[in-house]
Amino acid sequence: MSYKLTLDIPFNAFSVLSQNPTEFGKELLEAALCKWYELGRISQSKAAEIANISRYEFIEVMKKHNVSPFQYTLEELDKEFIL
């Protein structure tokens, strides 16, 4: 089952980004999924499922949006690598 979501986006938004509505919608979804992953609200697997792509492809999307695939803080990394 899926739901169709309708958003009212001003027409000039598409021209500013040089995208058609389909491309804009795809990028909007990718950006939202990346942000939710970055905030720890969803996993990579869940994001990939929502986007209907593989986990590997979602990692590539994160790369495009400058989002790290790792969810560690500096403090957590320090604890992991204490000698």
N, CA, C and O atoms as a printed pandas DataFrame, in Angstrom:
     atom_number atom_name residue_name chain_id  residue_number  x_coord  y_coord  z_coord
0              1         N          MET        A               1    0.835   -1.174    0.000
1              2        CA          MET        A               1    0.000    0.000    0.000
2              3         C          MET        A               1    0.883    1.242    0.000
3              4         O          MET        A               1    1.944    1.260    0.624
4              5         N          SER        A               2    0.451    2.249   -0.684
5              6        CA          SER        A               2    1.180    3.508   -0.675
6              7         C          SER        A               2    0.179    4.658   -0.665
7              8         O          SER        A               2   -0.998    4.480   -0.979
8              9         N          TYR        A               3    0.660    5.817   -0.305
9             10        CA          TYR        A               3   -0.145    7.025   -0.265
10            11         C          TYR        A               3    0.439    8.045   -1.217
11            12         O          TYR        A               3    1.655    8.133   -1.382
12            13         N          LYS        A               4   -0.426    8.805   -1.835
13            14        CA          LYS        A               4    0.026    9.897   -2.698
14            15         C          LYS        A               4   -0.062   11.175   -1.881
15            16         O          LYS        A               4   -1.105   11.482   -1.305
16            17         N          LEU        A               5    1.019   11.909   -1.834
17            18        CA          LEU        A               5    1.104   13.153   -1.082
18            19         C          LEU        A               5    1.110   14.311   -2.063
19            20         O          LEU        A               5    1.862   14.300   -3.037
20            21         N          THR        A               6    0.280   15.304   -1.813
21            22        CA          THR        A               6    0.203   16.467   -2.686
22            23         C          THR        A               6    0.731   17.683   -1.953
23            24         O          THR        A               6    0.318   17.963   -0.827
24            25         N          LEU        A               7    1.644   18.409   -2.586
25            26        CA          LEU        A               7    2.209   19.631   -2.016
26            27         C          LEU        A               7    1.957   20.786   -2.970
27            28         O          LEU        A               7    2.023   20.620   -4.188
28            29         N          ASP        A               8    1.672   21.938   -2.421
29            30        CA          ASP        A               8    1.540   23.140   -3.236
30            31         C          ASP        A               8    2.893   23.840   -3.275
31            32         O          ASP        A               8    3.324   24.445   -2.294
32            33         N          ILE        A               9    3.555   23.746   -4.426
33            34        CA          ILE        A               9    4.879   24.329   -4.617
34            35         C          ILE        A               9    4.748   25.410   -5.691
35            36         O          ILE        A               9    4.204   25.142   -6.763
36            37         N          PRO        A              10    5.232   26.614   -5.429
37            38        CA          PRO        A              10    5.158   27.648   -6.462
38            39         C          PRO        A              10    5.885   27.207   -7.741
39            40         O          PRO        A              10    6.941   26.578   -7.676
40            41         N          PHE        A              11    5.318   27.537   -8.879
41            42        CA          PHE        A              11    5.887   27.126  -10.156
42            43         C          PHE        A              11    7.330   27.576  -10.327
43            44         O          PHE        A              11    8.137   26.854  -10.912
44            45         N          ASN        A              12    7.668   28.772   -9.817
45            46        CA          ASN        A              12    9.033   29.275  -10.005
46            47         C          ASN        A              12   10.074   28.482   -9.220
47            48         O          ASN        A              12   11.268   28.616   -9.488
48            49         N          ALA        A              13    9.658   27.671   -8.270
49            50        CA          ALA        A              13   10.607   26.829   -7.528
50            51         C          ALA        A              13   11.303   25.851   -8.466
51            52         O          ALA        A              13   12.481   25.542   -8.283
52            53         N          PHE        A              14   10.588   25.371   -9.455
53            54        CA          PHE        A              14   11.174   24.415  -10.396
54            55         C          PHE        A              14   12.213   25.083  -11.288
55            56         O          PHE        A              14   13.261   24.504  -11.572
56            57         N          SER        A              15   11.923   26.287  -11.722
57            58        CA          SER        A              15   12.868   26.971  -12.608
58            59         C          SER        A              15   14.119   27.406  -11.861
59            60         O          SER        A              15   15.207   27.408  -12.437
60            61         N          VAL        A              16   13.989   27.774  -10.591
61            62        CA          VAL        A              16   15.152   28.181   -9.793
62            63         C          VAL        A              16   16.148   27.034   -9.700
63            64         O          VAL        A              16   17.357   27.253   -9.779
64            65         N          LEU        A              17   15.655   25.825   -9.535
65            66        CA          LEU        A              17   16.529   24.660   -9.415
66            67         C          LEU        A              17   16.777   23.966  -10.749
67            68         O          LEU        A              17   17.453   22.939  -10.804
68            69         N          SER        A              18   16.233   24.527  -11.819
69            70        CA          SER        A              18   16.367   23.939  -13.164
70            71         C          SER        A              18   15.928   22.479  -13.181
71            72         O          SER        A              18   16.620   21.610  -13.712
72            73         N          GLN        A              19   14.757   22.229  -12.584
73            74        CA          GLN        A              19   14.233   20.865  -12.529
74            75         C          GLN        A              19   12.770   20.865  -12.939
75            76         O          GLN        A              19   12.056   21.855  -12.776
76            77         N          ASN        A              20   12.350   19.739  -13.470
77            78        CA          ASN        A              20   10.924   19.572  -13.718
78            79         C          ASN        A              20   10.278   19.057  -12.425
79            80         O          ASN        A              20   11.002   18.659  -11.513
80            81         N          PRO        A              21    8.957   19.050  -12.316
81            82        CA          PRO        A              21    8.306   18.630  -11.075
82            83         C          PRO        A              21    8.689   17.223  -10.610
83            84         O          PRO        A              21    8.791   16.982   -9.407
84            85         N          THR        A              22    8.898   16.305  -11.531
85            86        CA          THR        A              22    9.276   14.936  -11.144
86            87         C          THR        A              22   10.657   14.924  -10.498
87            88         O          THR        A              22   10.841   14.313   -9.445
88            89         N          GLU        A              23   11.620   15.589  -11.113
89            90        CA          GLU        A              23   12.977   15.666  -10.544
90            91         C          GLU        A              23   12.956   16.373   -9.195
91            92         O          GLU        A              23   13.623   15.945   -8.253
92            93         N          PHE        A              24   12.190   17.453   -9.105
93            94        CA          PHE        A              24   12.079   18.210   -7.857
94            95         C          PHE        A              24   11.529   17.320   -6.745
95            96         O          PHE        A              24   12.056   17.314   -5.633
96            97         N          GLY        A              25   10.470   16.570   -7.045
97            98        CA          GLY        A              25    9.872   15.673   -6.056
98            99         C          GLY        A              25   10.840   14.606   -5.585
99           100         O          GLY        A              25   10.898   14.289   -4.397
100          101         N          LYS        A              26   11.608   14.049   -6.529
101          102        CA          LYS        A              26   12.598   13.019   -6.173
102          103         C          LYS        A              26   13.665   13.610   -5.261
103          104         O          LYS        A              26   14.031   12.998   -4.257
104          105         N          GLU        A              27   14.168   14.799   -5.603
105          106        CA          GLU        A              27   15.209   15.421   -4.780
106          107         C          GLU        A              27   14.676   15.820   -3.412
107          108         O          GLU        A              27   15.387   15.720   -2.413
108          109         N          LEU        A              28   13.435   16.269   -3.365
109          110        CA          LEU        A              28   12.806   16.633   -2.098
110          111         C          LEU        A              28   12.705   15.412   -1.183
111          112         O          LEU        A              28   13.012   15.497    0.006
112          113         N          LEU        A              29   12.275   14.278   -1.738
113          114        CA          LEU        A              29   12.192   13.038   -0.961
114          115         C          LEU        A              29   13.572   12.601   -0.490
115          116         O          LEU        A              29   13.741   12.233    0.673
116          117         N          GLU        A              30   14.560   12.636   -1.377
117          118        CA          GLU        A              30   15.926   12.247   -1.002
118          119         C          GLU        A              30   16.457   13.129    0.125
119          120         O          GLU        A              30   17.064   12.628    1.072
120          121         N          ALA        A              31   16.234   14.428    0.028
121          122        CA          ALA        A              31   16.721   15.357    1.056
122          123         C          ALA        A              31   16.053   15.067    2.398
123          124         O          ALA        A              31   16.713   15.078    3.438
124          125         N          ALA        A              32   14.757   14.810    2.375
125          126        CA          ALA        A              32   14.034   14.501    3.621
126          127         C          ALA        A              32   14.560   13.208    4.233
127          128         O          ALA        A              32   14.794   13.142    5.439
128          129         N          LEU        A              33   14.743   12.189    3.417
129          130        CA          LEU        A              33   15.239   10.908    3.929
130          131         C          LEU        A              33   16.644   11.045    4.497
131          132         O          LEU        A              33   16.953   10.466    5.538
132          133         N          CYS        A              34   17.493   11.806    3.821
133          134        CA          CYS        A              34   18.854   12.031    4.325
134          135         C          CYS        A              34   18.813   12.738    5.675
135          136         O          CYS        A              34   19.538   12.362    6.597
136          137         N          LYS        A              35   17.979   13.749    5.793
137          138        CA          LYS        A              35   17.895   14.497    7.050
138          139         C          LYS        A              35   17.352   13.611    8.163
139          140         O          LYS        A              35   17.871   13.641    9.279
140          141         N          TRP        A              36   16.323   12.828    7.882
141          142        CA          TRP        A              36   15.767   11.934    8.902
142          143         C          TRP        A              36   16.794   10.892    9.329
143          144         O          TRP        A              36   16.868   10.541   10.506
144          145         N          TYR        A              37   17.589   10.393    8.375
145          146        CA          TYR        A              37   18.657    9.457    8.729
146          147         C          TYR        A              37   19.689   10.159    9.601
147          148         O          TYR        A              37   20.117    9.622   10.623
148          149         N          GLU        A              38   20.085   11.356    9.196
149          150        CA          GLU        A              38   21.094   12.130    9.928
150          151         C          GLU        A              38   20.634   12.392   11.368
151          152         O          GLU        A              38   21.454   12.400   12.286
152          153         N          LEU        A              39   19.345   12.602   11.565
153          154        CA          LEU        A              39   18.787   12.842   12.903
154          155         C          LEU        A              39   18.553   11.557   13.686
155          156         O          LEU        A              39   18.176   11.595   14.857
156          157         N          GLY        A              40   18.781   10.410   13.030
157          158        CA          GLY        A              40   18.598    9.134   13.713
158          159         C          GLY        A              40   17.148    8.687   13.785
159          160         O          GLY        A              40   16.813    7.810   14.582
160          161         N          ARG        A              41   16.289    9.265   12.976
161          162        CA          ARG        A              41   14.864    8.925   13.012
162          163         C          ARG        A              41   14.539    7.692   12.191
163          164         O          ARG        A              41   13.563    6.997   12.474
164          165         N          ILE        A              42   15.355    7.410   11.164
165          166        CA          ILE        A              42   15.156    6.216   10.346
166          167         C          ILE        A              42   16.513    5.594   10.038
167          168         O          ILE        A              42   17.548    6.256   10.122
168          169         N          SER        A              43   16.494    4.331    9.685
169          170        CA          SER        A              43   17.726    3.624    9.313
170          171         C          SER        A              43   17.984    3.785    7.816
171          172         O          SER        A              43   17.122    4.244    7.066
172          173         N          GLN        A              44   19.180    3.401    7.404
173          174        CA          GLN        A              44   19.501    3.407    5.980
174          175         C          GLN        A              44   18.565    2.471    5.222
175          176         O          GLN        A              44   18.094    2.798    4.133
176          177         N          SER        A              45   18.303    1.321    5.801
177          178        CA          SER        A              45   17.427    0.343    5.146
178          179         C          SER        A              45   16.023    0.882    4.965
179          180         O          SER        A              45   15.425    0.710    3.903
180          181         N          LYS        A              46   15.483    1.541    5.999
181          182        CA          LYS        A              46   14.138    2.090    5.927
182          183         C          LYS        A              46   14.086    3.224    4.909
183          184         O          LYS        A              46   13.123    3.330    4.149
184          185         N          ALA        A              47   15.112    4.072    4.888
185          186        CA          ALA        A              47   15.165    5.164    3.920
186          187         C          ALA        A              47   15.187    4.610    2.500
187          188         O          ALA        A              47   14.483    5.108    1.622
188          189         N          ALA        A              48   15.992    3.587    2.280
189          190        CA          ALA        A              48   16.069    2.966    0.957
190          191         C          ALA        A              48   14.720    2.359    0.569
191          192         O          ALA        A              48   14.294    2.455   -0.582
192          193         N          GLU        A              49   14.064    1.742    1.527
193          194        CA          GLU        A              49   12.745    1.156    1.268
194          195         C          GLU        A              49   11.739    2.236    0.863
195          196         O          GLU        A              49   10.989    2.063   -0.099
196          197         N          ILE        A              50   11.726    3.347    1.598
197          198        CA          ILE        A              50   10.800    4.440    1.290
198          199         C          ILE        A              50   11.083    5.012   -0.100
199          200         O          ILE        A              50   10.154    5.332   -0.841
200          201         N          ALA        A              51   12.352    5.140   -0.449
201          202        CA          ALA        A              51   12.741    5.687   -1.754
202          203         C          ALA        A              51   12.631    4.656   -2.877
203          204         O          ALA        A              51   12.782    4.984   -4.053
204          205         N          ASN        A              52   12.365    3.407   -2.497
205          206        CA          ASN        A              52   12.279    2.313   -3.463
206          207         C          ASN        A              52   13.585    2.129   -4.237
207          208         O          ASN        A              52   13.594    1.957   -5.456
208          209         N          ILE        A              53   14.700    2.171   -3.473
209          210        CA          ILE        A              53   16.032    1.953   -4.035
210          211         C          ILE        A              53   16.771    0.987   -3.117
211          212         O          ILE        A              53   16.280    0.658   -2.037
212          213         N          SER        A              54   17.938    0.535   -3.538
213          214        CA          SER        A              54   18.745   -0.349   -2.692
214          215         C          SER        A              54   19.453    0.471   -1.612
215          216         O          SER        A              54   19.555    1.694   -1.711
216          217         N          ARG        A              55   19.932   -0.214   -0.594
217          218        CA          ARG        A              55   20.678    0.474    0.463
218          219         C          ARG        A              55   21.947    1.098   -0.117
219          220         O          ARG        A              55   22.320    2.210    0.255
220          221         N          TYR        A              56   22.598    0.397   -1.011
221          222        CA          TYR        A              56   23.786    0.940   -1.670
222          223         C          TYR        A              56   23.441    2.244   -2.390
223          224         O          TYR        A              56   24.184    3.221   -2.300
224          225         N          GLU        A              57   22.314    2.259   -3.104
225          226        CA          GLU        A              57   21.905    3.471   -3.813
226          227         C          GLU        A              57   21.608    4.607   -2.824
227          228         O          GLU        A              57   21.892    5.770   -3.108
228          229         N          PHE        A              58   21.032    4.261   -1.654
229          230        CA          PHE        A              58   20.774    5.301   -0.666
230          231         C          PHE        A              58   22.084    5.873   -0.125
231          232         O          PHE        A              58   22.167    7.072    0.140
232          233         N          ILE        A              59   23.092    5.044    0.040
233          234        CA          ILE        A              59   24.401    5.546    0.469
234          235         C          ILE        A              59   24.945    6.525   -0.569
235          236         O          ILE        A              59   25.560    7.530   -0.211
236          237         N          GLU        A              60   24.727    6.244   -1.834
237          238        CA          GLU        A              60   25.131    7.176   -2.896
238          239         C          GLU        A              60   24.336    8.484   -2.815
239          240         O          GLU        A              60   24.888    9.557   -3.058
240          241         N          VAL        A              61   23.060    8.401   -2.480
241          242        CA          VAL        A              61   22.228    9.594   -2.299
242          243         C          VAL        A              61   22.762   10.423   -1.133
243          244         O          VAL        A              61   22.840   11.648   -1.223
244          245         N          MET        A              62   23.133    9.749   -0.030
245          246        CA          MET        A              62   23.696   10.464    1.121
246          247         C          MET        A              62   24.983   11.182    0.718
247          248         O          MET        A              62   25.228   12.314    1.135
248          249         N          LYS        A              63   25.787   10.526   -0.083
249          250        CA          LYS        A              63   27.033   11.136   -0.564
250          251         C          LYS        A              63   26.724   12.409   -1.346
251          252         O          LYS        A              63   27.388   13.430   -1.169
252          253         N          LYS        A              64   25.718   12.345   -2.209
253          254        CA          LYS        A              64   25.315   13.500   -3.011
254          255         C          LYS        A              64   24.849   14.663   -2.124
255          256         O          LYS        A              64   25.026   15.829   -2.476
256          257         N          HIS        A              65   24.253   14.335   -0.976
257          258        CA          HIS        A              65   23.734   15.354   -0.054
258          259         C          HIS        A              65   24.692   15.646    1.106
259          260         O          HIS        A              65   24.312   16.293    2.082
260          261         N          ASN        A              66   25.928   15.170    0.995
261          262        CA          ASN        A              66   26.964   15.403    2.015
262          263         C          ASN        A              66   26.544   14.936    3.404
263          264         O          ASN        A              66   26.778   15.627    4.395
264          265         N          VAL        A              67   25.925   13.762    3.470
265          266        CA          VAL        A              67   25.511   13.160    4.742
266          267         C          VAL        A              67   26.368   11.928    4.973
267          268         O          VAL        A              67   26.487   11.073    4.096
268          269         N          SER        A              68   26.956   11.839    6.140
269          270        CA          SER        A              68   27.796   10.692    6.475
270          271         C          SER        A              68   26.947    9.440    6.675
271          272         O          SER        A              68   25.881    9.511    7.288
272          273         N          PRO        A              69   27.401    8.300    6.170
273          274        CA          PRO        A              69   26.671    7.056    6.410
274          275         C          PRO        A              69   26.894    6.507    7.816
275          276         O          PRO        A              69   26.289    5.504    8.195
276          277         N          PHE        A              70   27.749    7.154    8.582
277          278        CA          PHE        A              70   28.062    6.703    9.934
278          279         C          PHE        A              70   27.343    7.576   10.950
279          280         O          PHE        A              70   27.319    8.799   10.817
280          281         N          GLN        A              71   26.761    6.953   11.958
281          282        CA          GLN        A              71   26.023    7.705   12.977
282          283         C          GLN        A              71   26.752    7.639   14.318
283          284         O          GLN        A              71   26.216    7.132   15.303
284          285         N          TYR        A              72   27.952    8.146   14.341
285          286        CA          TYR        A              72   28.748    8.184   15.567
286          287         C          TYR        A              72   29.093    9.625   15.901
287          288         O          TYR        A              72   29.389   10.423   15.012
288          289         N          THR        A              73   29.055    9.954   17.179
289          290        CA          THR        A              73   29.533   11.266   17.620
290          291         C          THR        A              73   31.032   11.161   17.844
291          292         O          THR        A              73   31.570   10.056   17.903
292          293         N          LEU        A              74   31.706   12.279   17.969
293          294        CA          LEU        A              74   33.143   12.266   18.259
294          295         C          LEU        A              74   33.421   11.565   19.582
295          296         O          LEU        A              74   34.416   10.850   19.708
296          297         N          GLU        A              75   32.556   11.763   20.565
297          298        CA          GLU        A              75   32.736   11.126   21.872
298          299         C          GLU        A              75   32.633    9.601   21.753
299          300         O          GLU        A              75   33.400    8.870   22.379
300          301         N          GLU        A              76   31.683    9.133   20.948
301          302        CA          GLU        A              76   31.535    7.688   20.760
302          303         C          GLU        A              76   32.752    7.104   20.053
303          304         O          GLU        A              76   33.203    6.009   20.392
304          305         N          LEU        A              77   33.280    7.824   19.080
305          306        CA          LEU        A              77   34.466    7.350   18.379
306          307         C          LEU        A              77   35.670    7.319   19.320
307          308         O          LEU        A              77   36.468    6.383   19.275
308          309         N          ASP        A              78   35.803    8.337   20.169
309          310        CA          ASP        A              78   36.894    8.362   21.153
310          311         C          ASP        A              78   36.833    7.130   22.042
311          312         O          ASP        A              78   37.863    6.509   22.306
312          313         N          LYS        A              79   35.662    6.773   22.499
313          314        CA          LYS        A              79   35.493    5.597   23.361
314          315         C          LYS        A              79   35.852    4.301   22.631
315          316         O          LYS        A              79   36.423    3.383   23.219
316          317         N          GLU        A              80   35.513    4.242   21.357
317          318        CA          GLU        A              80   35.803    3.057   20.560
318          319         C          GLU        A              80   37.288    2.851   20.327
319          320         O          GLU        A              80   37.763    1.718   20.256
320          321         N          PHE        A              81   38.022    3.955   20.209
321          322        CA          PHE        A              81   39.435    3.868   19.817
322          323         C          PHE        A              81   40.408    4.208   20.927
323          324         O          PHE        A              81   41.565    4.524   20.650
324          325         N          ILE        A              82   39.976    4.152   22.161
325          326        CA          ILE        A              82   40.893    4.389   23.284
326          327         C          ILE        A              82   41.856    3.210   23.347
327          328         O          ILE        A              82   41.444    2.051   23.365
328          329         N          LEU        A              83   43.126    3.526   23.382
329          330        CA          LEU        A              83   44.158    2.462   23.400
330          331         C          LEU        A              83   44.521    2.097   24.814
331          332         O          LEU        A              83   45.365    1.227   25.030
